């Protein structure tokens, strides 16, 4: 029995983008096609086989430690961006404003896909879910450029809806309009999950 189970769920790729310089701005520039290697998309600031550890893993590694990069792609859901925009009181929230690498449509409760799930494209390109991407303050100034004073509401509105980070398991091409198929780990949820969350 395979350890990963194909599902009937699919997602359409609506956006592909690259953040070229996170220090300058989190905004991503759109493209219609990308060749995705084991380090992610070439020229993408989140890409690379390794990265320096940050506050997200401070309990495991001192800040600045070189670790494997499981955060090569920042992936969001069009449906969840619509929900965030509504809560923020703005007309829309675009993937470029939040530094997204990919925006997808069609997967319910996208931010809470099981870690280690795979999304596989028609070229064979396969992306692995790392974990929930917790919202930060970095999109605020980008959002403010189009919606003055509204950017500060992003972090609260995006909680539980910010999407996931992913890494590349198999290289391949990806284009806007492609369909990705969801594969999930064939296992039950960890029996002690709720107790672990309260620790």
Secondary structure, 3 states (H helix, E strand, C coil): CCCEEEEEEEEEEEEEEECCCCCCCCCCEEECEEEEECCEECCCCCCCCEEECCHHHCCCCCCCCEEECCCCEEEEEHHHHHHHHHHHCCCCCCHHHHCCCEEEECCCCHHHCCCCCEEECCCCCEEEEEEECCCCCCHHHHHHHHCCCCHHHHHHHCCCCCCEEEEEEECEEEECCCEEEEEEECCCCCCCHHHHHHC
